């Protein structure tokens, strides 16, 4: 098949392009900007566009289909040409469903934790040599790409994002995957540019739960009050089961799962991850995988990229980065680190980067989320605020929203860098949390500087 990608440079889109290339499809694409690592990965496979921009002449009747990325606009010239020629146009989730419609689809939804739960399930299946296709929103240890599509696999594991499907389809992505086994990890209002009210946002998860067939399984976190109410009142015909935090204990910084098969040490930690493990376990059980086999596999799981990812470590200091940006994710990450390292100073540095987090009315959702940090730092880039066409925000607005007046607020990357470099790192844990990059702050350099300082101290 000949497939053209409109907006091939996106994180999800370029991974799908690579997956189809590996499957033997002829791939072409366009985009007005392509950054690393997408650029190098597409170039390595010979499918990087020669020039950036949109070129309607690339759209011809020889194409079998066009896949439309969210980054494109409704008036994209290549999209208009595809419509004119009556070429089949798929959104990203529509195409994934088309590739998996005859498979058992495990779809992981929720405002937080869905990447990690998806990664856990994929890890367990791989550990047990069970072939599966997948789509996950982060790079996983031992996996080359974030999307795998084959004709042979009978299972497809999908991270089910609730964001919009495409510029011409306003449905949430996870509604299009039609789950057989559906998981919802929790509900915390996000994407206010798309879901303007909390009630409207919550309703998307009810719709998701109710679409699971009678022979399927609906797995939900019953520790989440809003989700529990939705799950109890929705018209769900699938087998329904709730979950919470897995029994555990912590010893010398290592978390052990407590099970009827004995104790299993983990390479990850945090209350949110111990909750995510139960979701993954129940999904694997629904596929016929025993509890003992699941625990054998999960103890080797190291986590997904940018999810409480350990960058550098010495005897007295650890540096983590995390994708946490929404209020629920931020609170979970900060609390996890403080619980795991109760006797160390916790320096939590978070960037306000998303549309929601840079909107004054939504900022109120962050109240108390940084309370567990000994030092709380908030960064925002005024250029990002301007690019999103939002009103300016100030340090005073941030103090009021987080309800913490001792926060350190920065909007200049160099000043932020100077501040963290000058900090005493003895008996300290650093956490850098963002869906952006702190205006270009090089965390690897910061970590390497930490290693050098530790060597000199030794």
C-alpha positions as CSV (number, residue, x, y, z in Angstrom):
1,X,0.0,0.0,0.0
2,X,1.0,3.6,-0.7
3,X,0.3,5.8,2.3
4,X,0.9,9.6,2.6
5,X,1.2,11.3,6.0
6,X,0.1,14.8,6.4
7,X,2.1,16.1,9.4
8,X,4.6,13.2,9.5
9,X,6.9,14.8,12.0
10,X,4.7,14.4,15.1
11,X,5.7,12.0,17.9
12,X,2.9,9.6,17.2
13,X,2.7,10.1,13.5
14,X,6.4,9.5,12.7
15,X,6.3,6.3,14.8
16,X,3.3,5.1,12.8
17,X,5.1,5.9,9.6
18,X,8.1,3.8,10.7
19,X,5.8,1.0,11.8
20,X,4.1,0.9,8.4
21,X,7.5,1.2,6.6
22,X,8.7,-1.8,8.6
23,X,5.5,-3.7,7.5
24,X,6.4,-3.1,3.8
25,X,4.2,-0.1,3.0
26,X,5.4,2.7,0.7
27,X,5.5,5.8,2.8
28,X,5.6,9.5,1.9
29,X,4.9,12.5,4.0
30,X,5.0,16.3,4.6
31,X,5.3,18.7,7.5
32,X,6.1,22.3,8.1
33,X,8.5,21.4,10.9
34,X,10.3,18.2,11.9
35,X,12.4,18.0,15.0
36,X,14.6,15.4,16.6
37,X,14.4,12.5,17.1
38,X,11.8,12.2,14.4
39,X,14.0,13.8,11.8
40,X,16.9,11.3,12.2
41,X,14.6,8.3,12.6
42,X,12.7,9.1,9.4
43,X,16.0,9.9,7.5
44,X,17.5,6.6,8.6
45,X,14.6,4.8,6.9
46,X,14.6,7.0,3.8
47,X,11.2,8.5,4.4
48,X,12.2,12.0,5.6
49,X,10.6,14.7,3.3
50,X,13.1,16.5,1.1
51,X,11.8,19.9,2.1
52,X,9.5,21.2,4.9
53,X,6.2,22.6,3.9
54,X,2.9,21.4,2.3
55,X,3.0,20.2,-1.3
56,X,-0.4,19.3,-2.8
57,X,1.3,17.8,-5.9
58,X,2.4,14.9,-3.6
59,X,-1.3,13.9,-3.4
60,X,-2.1,11.8,-6.4
61,X,-4.6,9.0,-7.3
62,X,-1.8,6.5,-6.9
63,X,-2.1,6.8,-3.1
64,X,-4.2,4.2,-1.3
65,X,-4.8,6.4,1.7
66,X,-3.8,9.6,3.5
67,X,-3.3,9.7,7.3
68,X,-4.0,13.1,8.8
69,X,-2.2,14.3,11.8
70,X,-3.5,16.6,14.5
71,X,-0.8,19.2,13.8
72,X,-2.3,20.0,10.4
73,X,-5.2,22.5,9.9
74,X,-8.6,22.1,8.2
75,X,-7.4,24.2,5.3
76,X,-4.2,22.3,4.7
77,X,-3.6,22.2,0.9
78,X,-2.7,18.5,0.9
79,X,-5.9,17.7,2.8
80,X,-7.9,19.7,0.4
81,X,-6.3,18.0,-2.6
82,X,-7.0,14.5,-1.0
83,X,-10.6,15.5,-0.6
84,X,-10.8,16.7,-4.2
85,X,-9.4,13.4,-5.5
86,X,-11.7,11.3,-3.2
87,X,-8.7,9.6,-1.6
88,X,-9.5,7.7,1.6
89,X,-8.5,9.9,4.6
90,X,-7.8,8.3,8.0
91,X,-7.2,10.0,11.3
92,X,-4.4,8.4,13.4
93,X,-6.8,6.5,15.6
94,X,-9.0,5.5,12.7
95,X,-6.1,3.9,11.0
96,X,-4.9,2.1,14.2
97,X,-8.4,0.6,14.6
98,X,-8.5,-0.4,10.9
99,X,-5.2,-2.3,11.5
100,X,-6.5,-4.0,14.7
101,X,-10.2,-4.5,14.1
102,X,-9.8,-8.3,14.2
103,X,-7.6,-8.3,17.3
104,X,-8.3,-8.2,21.0
105,X,-7.8,-4.5,21.8
106,X,-6.7,-3.4,25.2
107,X,-7.2,0.3,25.4
108,X,-5.8,2.3,28.4
109,X,-7.5,5.6,29.1
110,X,-7.5,8.1,31.9
111,X,-6.1,11.6,32.8
112,X,-2.9,10.2,34.2
113,X,-1.0,6.9,34.2
114,X,-2.1,5.6,30.9
115,X,1.4,5.6,29.3
116,X,2.8,3.6,32.2
117,X,0.0,1.1,32.4
118,X,0.2,0.5,28.6
119,X,4.0,0.1,28.9
120,X,3.6,-2.4,31.8
121,X,1.2,-4.6,29.8
122,X,3.4,-4.6,26.8
123,X,6.4,-5.4,29.0
124,X,4.7,-8.4,30.6
125,X,3.5,-9.7,27.2
126,X,7.1,-9.4,25.8
127,X,8.6,-11.1,28.9
128,X,6.2,-14.0,28.5
129,X,6.9,-14.2,24.7
130,X,3.3,-13.4,23.8
131,X,3.2,-11.6,20.5
132,X,1.3,-8.3,20.5
133,X,0.9,-5.1,18.5
134,X,1.0,-1.8,20.4
135,X,0.9,2.0,20.4
136,X,2.3,3.7,23.4
137,X,3.1,7.4,24.0
138,X,6.7,7.0,25.3
139,X,9.9,5.2,24.3
140,X,10.2,1.9,26.1
141,X,13.4,0.1,27.2
142,X,14.0,-2.7,24.7
143,X,11.7,-1.4,22.0
144,X,12.8,0.4,18.9
145,X,9.6,2.3,18.1
146,X,6.5,3.3,19.9
147,X,4.1,1.7,17.4
148,X,4.1,-1.9,16.2
149,X,1.7,-3.3,13.6
150,X,1.8,-6.9,12.3
151,X,-0.6,-9.3,10.6
152,X,0.3,-12.1,13.0
153,X,-0.4,-10.7,16.5
154,X,-3.8,-11.4,18.0
155,X,-3.5,-8.7,20.6
156,X,-3.2,-4.9,20.3
157,X,-2.4,-2.7,23.3
158,X,-3.3,0.9,22.8
159,X,-2.7,4.0,24.9
160,X,-6.1,5.8,24.6
161,X,-5.6,9.6,24.6
162,X,-8.8,11.6,25.2
163,X,-7.6,14.5,23.0
164,X,-9.2,15.2,19.7
165,X,-8.9,12.8,16.8
166,X,-8.0,15.2,14.0
167,X,-8.6,18.7,12.7
168,X,-11.7,17.4,11.0
169,X,-12.9,15.0,13.6
170,X,-13.6,16.4,17.1
171,X,-14.2,13.0,18.8
172,X,-11.8,11.9,21.6
173,X,-9.2,9.5,20.2
174,X,-10.0,6.7,22.7
175,X,-13.6,6.4,21.5
176,X,-12.4,5.3,18.1
177,X,-10.4,2.3,19.3
178,X,-13.5,0.3,20.4
179,X,-11.9,-1.6,23.3
180,X,-12.5,-5.2,24.3
181,X,-10.6,-4.6,27.5
182,X,-10.9,-1.0,28.6
183,X,-9.0,0.6,31.5
184,X,-9.6,4.1,33.0
185,X,-6.9,5.2,35.5
186,X,-8.6,8.3,36.8
187,X,-10.3,11.5,35.9
188,X,-8.7,14.9,36.4
189,X,-9.9,17.8,34.2
190,X,-7.4,18.6,31.5
191,X,-7.4,20.1,27.9
192,X,-9.7,23.0,28.8
193,X,-9.3,24.3,25.3
194,X,-11.2,21.2,24.1
195,X,-13.3,20.3,27.1
196,X,-14.5,23.6,28.5
197,X,-16.3,22.2,31.5
198,X,-15.5,19.5,34.0
199,X,-18.8,17.8,33.3
200,X,-18.2,17.6,29.6
201,X,-14.8,16.1,30.2
202,X,-16.1,13.5,32.6
203,X,-18.8,12.4,30.1
204,X,-16.1,11.3,27.6
205,X,-15.0,8.6,30.1
206,X,-18.6,7.4,30.6
207,X,-19.0,7.0,26.8
208,X,-15.7,5.0,26.7
209,X,-16.9,2.7,29.5
210,X,-20.3,2.1,27.9
211,X,-18.9,1.1,24.5
212,X,-17.0,-2.0,25.9
213,X,-19.0,-5.1,24.8
214,X,-20.7,-7.6,27.1
215,X,-17.9,-10.2,26.6
216,X,-15.3,-7.5,27.4
217,X,-13.8,-6.2,30.7
218,X,-13.9,-2.7,32.2
219,X,-11.2,-2.0,34.7
220,X,-11.2,1.3,36.7
221,X,-9.5,2.9,39.6
222,X,-12.0,3.0,42.4
223,X,-9.8,5.2,44.6
224,X,-10.8,8.0,42.2
225,X,-14.0,9.4,43.6
226,X,-15.3,10.9,40.4
227,X,-14.4,7.8,38.3
228,X,-16.0,5.5,40.9
229,X,-19.2,7.5,40.7
230,X,-19.1,7.4,36.9
231,X,-18.4,3.7,36.9
232,X,-21.2,2.9,39.3
233,X,-23.8,4.9,37.5
234,X,-22.9,4.3,33.8
235,X,-24.8,1.7,31.7
236,X,-21.8,-0.7,31.5
237,X,-22.5,-4.2,30.2
238,X,-18.9,-5.5,30.3
239,X,-17.4,-7.3,33.3
240,X,-16.6,-4.5,35.7
241,X,-13.8,-4.5,38.3
242,X,-12.2,-1.7,40.4
243,X,-8.7,-1.5,41.7
244,X,-6.5,0.5,44.1
245,X,-3.0,0.6,45.4
246,X,-1.2,-2.7,45.4
247,X,-0.1,-4.0,48.9
248,X,3.6,-3.2,49.4
249,X,6.4,-2.3,51.7
250,X,9.5,-0.1,51.3
251,X,12.9,-1.0,52.6
252,X,16.2,0.9,51.9
253,X,14.6,2.7,49.0
254,X,13.3,-0.4,47.3
255,X,9.6,-1.2,47.0
256,X,8.4,-4.8,47.4
257,X,5.0,-6.0,46.2
258,X,3.3,-8.2,48.8
259,X,1.4,-11.0,47.1
260,X,0.1,-14.5,47.8
261,X,3.1,-15.8,45.8
262,X,5.6,-14.0,48.0
263,X,7.4,-10.6,47.8
264,X,8.6,-9.2,44.5
265,X,11.1,-6.3,44.4
266,X,10.4,-3.5,41.9
267,X,12.6,-1.2,39.9
268,X,10.0,1.5,40.1
269,X,8.2,3.2,43.0
270,X,5.4,5.6,44.0
271,X,1.8,5.2,45.0
272,X,0.7,6.0,41.5
273,X,2.9,3.3,40.0
274,X,1.6,0.8,42.6
275,X,-1.9,1.7,41.5
276,X,-0.9,1.4,37.8
277,X,0.5,-2.1,38.5
278,X,-2.9,-3.3,39.7
279,X,-4.5,-2.0,36.5
280,X,-2.0,-3.8,34.3
281,X,-2.4,-7.0,36.4
282,X,-6.1,-7.1,36.0
283,X,-5.8,-6.5,32.2
284,X,-3.3,-9.4,32.0
285,X,-5.6,-11.6,34.1
286,X,-8.4,-10.8,31.6
287,X,-6.2,-12.2,28.9
288,X,-5.6,-15.4,30.8
289,X,-2.2,-14.6,32.3
290,X,-1.8,-15.9,35.8
291,X,-0.9,-13.6,38.8
292,X,2.3,-15.4,39.4
293,X,3.5,-15.0,35.8
294,X,2.5,-11.3,35.9
295,X,4.6,-10.7,39.1
296,X,7.6,-12.5,37.7
297,X,7.5,-10.2,34.7
298,X,6.6,-6.9,36.3
299,X,9.6,-6.9,38.7
300,X,11.9,-6.4,35.7
301,X,9.9,-3.3,34.4
302,X,12.1,-0.2,34.5
303,X,9.5,2.4,33.5
304,X,8.7,4.4,30.4
305,X,10.9,7.2,29.1
306,X,10.3,10.5,31.0
307,X,8.1,8.8,33.6
308,X,10.0,9.2,36.9
309,X,13.1,8.5,34.8
310,X,16.4,8.4,36.8
311,X,19.0,10.5,35.0
312,X,21.9,10.4,37.4
313,X,22.5,9.0,40.9
314,X,25.2,8.9,43.5
315,X,25.1,7.8,47.2
316,X,23.8,11.2,48.3
317,X,21.9,12.6,45.3
318,X,19.4,11.5,42.6
319,X,18.1,13.4,39.6
320,X,14.8,12.5,38.0
321,X,12.8,13.8,35.1
322,X,9.1,13.3,34.6
323,X,6.4,14.1,32.1
324,X,4.2,15.4,34.9
325,X,2.4,18.6,33.9
326,X,-1.2,18.3,34.9
327,X,-2.2,18.8,38.6
328,X,-2.8,15.2,39.3
329,X,0.4,14.0,37.7
330,X,2.5,16.7,39.5
331,X,1.0,15.8,42.9
332,X,1.6,12.1,42.4
333,X,5.2,12.5,41.3
334,X,6.1,14.9,44.1
335,X,4.5,12.7,46.7
336,X,6.1,9.5,45.3
337,X,9.6,11.0,45.6
338,X,9.0,12.3,49.1
339,X,7.6,8.9,50.2
340,X,10.5,7.0,48.6
341,X,13.2,9.3,50.0
342,X,11.7,10.7,53.2
343,X,15.0,11.8,54.7
344,X,16.3,13.7,51.7
345,X,15.6,17.2,50.6
346,X,13.3,17.3,47.6
347,X,13.8,20.0,45.0
348,X,10.8,19.9,42.7
349,X,11.1,22.0,39.5
350,X,8.0,22.1,37.3
351,X,7.4,23.9,33.9
352,X,4.0,25.4,33.1
353,X,3.9,24.5,29.4
354,X,0.5,23.2,28.2
355,X,-2.4,25.4,27.2
356,X,-4.3,24.5,30.3
357,X,-1.5,25.1,32.7
358,X,-0.8,28.6,31.3
359,X,-4.5,29.6,31.7
360,X,-5.2,31.6,34.9
361,X,-8.6,30.0,35.5
362,X,-7.1,26.5,35.3
363,X,-4.1,27.2,37.4
364,X,-6.3,27.1,40.5
365,X,-6.3,23.3,40.0
366,X,-2.6,23.2,41.1
367,X,-3.4,24.2,44.7
368,X,-1.4,22.1,47.1
369,X,0.3,20.0,44.4
370,X,3.8,21.1,45.4
371,X,3.3,21.0,49.2
372,X,5.5,17.9,49.7
373,X,8.6,19.5,48.1
374,X,11.1,21.1,50.3
375,X,12.0,23.5,47.6
376,X,9.4,24.3,44.9
377,X,10.4,25.9,41.6
378,X,8.0,26.9,38.9
379,X,9.2,27.9,35.4
380,X,7.3,29.4,32.5
381,X,8.4,30.7,29.1
382,X,6.7,34.0,28.1
383,X,7.2,33.0,24.5
384,X,5.2,29.9,25.0
385,X,2.4,32.0,26.5
386,X,2.5,34.4,23.6
387,X,2.6,31.5,21.0
388,X,-0.6,30.0,22.5
389,X,-2.2,33.5,22.3
390,X,-2.9,33.5,26.1
391,X,-2.9,36.5,28.5
392,X,0.4,37.0,30.4
393,X,0.8,35.3,33.7
394,X,2.8,36.6,36.7
395,X,4.5,35.2,39.7
396,X,1.7,36.6,41.9
397,X,-0.9,34.6,39.9
398,X,1.3,31.4,40.4
399,X,1.7,32.0,44.1
400,X,-2.0,32.3,44.5
401,X,-2.8,29.3,42.4
402,X,-0.4,26.9,44.1
403,X,-1.2,28.4,47.5
404,X,2.5,28.5,48.4
405,X,4.2,31.8,48.7
406,X,7.7,30.4,49.1
407,X,7.7,29.1,45.5
408,X,10.6,30.3,43.4
409,X,9.2,31.5,40.0
410,X,11.4,31.8,36.9
411,X,10.7,32.9,33.3
412,X,14.3,33.0,32.2
413,X,16.2,29.7,31.5
414,X,19.6,31.1,32.3
415,X,18.5,32.4,35.7
416,X,16.9,29.0,36.4
417,X,20.0,27.2,35.4
418,X,22.2,29.4,37.7
419,X,19.9,28.7,40.6
420,X,19.9,24.9,40.4
421,X,23.6,24.6,39.6
422,X,24.3,26.7,42.8
423,X,22.3,24.3,45.0
424,X,24.0,22.0,47.5
425,X,23.3,18.5,46.3
426,X,24.2,16.5,49.4
427,X,21.3,14.3,50.6
428,X,19.0,15.8,47.8
429,X,16.6,14.5,45.2
430,X,15.9,16.7,42.2
431,X,12.8,16.3,40.1
432,X,12.3,18.1,36.8
433,X,8.8,17.9,35.6
434,X,7.5,19.1,32.2
435,X,6.0,18.3,28.9
436,X,8.4,20.9,27.4
437,X,12.1,21.5,27.9
438,X,12.4,24.5,30.3
439,X,13.2,26.8,27.5
440,X,16.2,24.6,26.4
441,X,17.6,23.6,29.8
442,X,20.1,20.8,29.2
443,X,19.3,18.3,32.0
444,X,22.0,15.9,30.8
445,X,24.6,18.6,31.3
446,X,23.3,19.3,34.7
447,X,23.5,15.6,35.6
448,X,27.0,15.3,34.2
449,X,28.1,18.3,36.2
450,X,26.6,16.5,39.2
451,X,28.7,13.4,38.5
452,X,31.9,15.5,38.1
453,X,31.2,17.3,41.4
454,X,30.6,13.9,43.1
455,X,33.8,12.5,41.8
456,X,35.7,15.6,43.0
457,X,34.1,15.2,46.4
458,X,35.2,11.5,46.6
